[in-house]
Amino acid sequence: MSSANSLTGWQQFMLVLFRFCVGWHLFYQGMGKLRAARWSAEPYLKSADGPLAALFQRMTENRAWLSVADQATIWGLMILGVLLMVGLFTRAASLGAIALLLLFYLAHPPFPVHGFGVPTINGNELYVNQVLIEILALAVSLSFDTGKISGLDMLIKFRKHKPGENIAMPAPAVKEV
């Protein structure tokens, strides 16, 4: 029995809504960067203070690498966000988004400075910030394979069968409460 079969309709709805909202947030972050006049990851990379700070800071010294970082950030956020919203290649999109967000987290982790939390625009943070929460949300989406609960991944599953093969689209699995 798959994990979706043991979930109530409400639980399935909430998991898919969760995936959609993370996808929307990623997409909108990318769209904001695309629409901003002369947006660049340069200030973010230059101010990196995490374990990969030296690598991120070196990227800003080379215009070609900085351009790759800018475009990868914008289009990575937008494409992965759309894939998550529509539930297409959900597992791959979740893994890609986790990898991208992990780079953001490693650039500016909320690690303690002299034993105290890190002051940010969102308040004080210690180890956990919104980036880590989105990473964990994507891990939940990945573990429940939400693209097979609702999304275009459901259609791909049925396109893999040979023409003429008797395949019926299953009804949503809803557990009686």
N, C-alpha and C positions, 0 to 999 in steps of 0.2 A: 504494500500500500504506500503510495507517495505521500509526502507531507501535506500536500494540498487536500488530499482526501480526508485527512483527519482534522481539518480546520473547519470552523463554522463559516457561513457566508460572511458574517460580520468581520471575522478575523481575516479572511481572504481580502475583503474590501479594504480593510485598514492597511494591510501589507502592501497592496497595490497603490493605494493612495500615498503611503509613505514613500514608495519608490518614485511615484510621479512627482511628489513635492521636492524630493532631492534632485531629480532630473530638471525640474523647473528652475530651481535655485542655481544649478550649474549653468544651464542655458542662459539664464538672465544675467549671470555674472559675466559670461563670455560676450553676450550682446552688449552689455554696458561698456566693456573694454573695446569692442569693435567700433561702437558709436562715439566713444570719447575722442576728442581731438588730440592727436599725438600721444595716445596711451603707450606706455612701455613698462615692461617688468623691471627696467633698470633700477629704479629706487628701491624696489622690494628686494632685488637680488643684492644690491650693494649693501643694504642694511642687514642682510642675513646674519644671524648670530647662533645658528644651530650647528649640529655636528658636520654639516656639509657646507658651512659658510665660505670656506676658502674656494671651493669649487664654484659656488654661485657667484662670488665676487669676481673670480677670474673670467666668468662668462661675460661680464659687463665690459671687459677690456677689449673684446673682439666684437666688432659690429655684426659680423656674420652670425656668430653664435647668439648674440643678443636678439637679432632678428628672428632666428629659429625659435628662441625661447618665447618671444612675443607672439609669433604666429601659432606655435604649439599650444600656448596657454589659451588664446582666444578660441581657436578652432577646436581644440581638445574639449574645452568646457562646453561649447555650443553643440558639437556633434554628440558627445557622450550624454549630454543633457537630453537631447531629442531622442536618442536611442532608449534612454531610461523612461522617458515620458510615454513613448508608444510601445514599450515592451518588446523591442526588436534587438536581437543578439544581447539579451539582458545580462547573461553571465559575463560575456566579454566586455560589455559596456561597464558593468559593475567593477570588474577587475581593472579596467583602464582608468576609471574614475578614482578608484582606491589608489592606484599608482600615482596619478596626478596630484591628488589631495595629500598623499604621503610626502611628496616633494614640497608642497606648500607648508606642511606641518614641520618638516625637517629644516626648512629655511628659517622659521620663526617659532620654535617650540616654546610653550609657556612653562619653561623650567624655572625653578626658583633662583632668584638673584639674592645672594646673601641670606637665604632662608625664607624669603618672602615671595608671595605670588607676583606675577608680572602684571603691571597696570597696562590696560589696553583701552581702546575706545569703547569696548563693551563692559568695562569694569576690570576687576582683578581676576586673573586666571592662574591656576596652578595645575600643570600637567594636562588638564582637559580644556579644550576650547571648541569652538563650533566646527573647526576643520576635523578634529578627532571624532566629534559626534557624527559628522557626515560620513566619515570612514566607517564607523561602527554601524550606521544606518545601512550603508551599502553592503556591509558584511551580512546583515540580517536579510536584506533583499536577495543576496547571493545564496544564502543557506536555505531559503525557502523557495528558490527558483521562481520568483514572482512573475516572470515572463510567461510561464506555463499556467499560471492562475488566470491572468488576463493580459493580453498583449499580442502583438504580431508574431511572437515566438510560437503561439498556438497554431497559427496558420502554416508556418514553416514545417512543423512536425507532420502535418497532413499532406504537404506537397511532396514529401520524400517518398511516398508510396507510389507504386506503379499504376498507370492508368488502367481502369477496369477493376482494380482491387477494391473489394467491398470494405470501405472504411467510413464509419459514421463519426461525425463530430460529437464528442461526449458532452453531456450536460455538465454544467459546473458542479463540482463536488461540494455538497453542503452537508455538514454533519447536523443531525437533529440535536437540539438542545434539551 
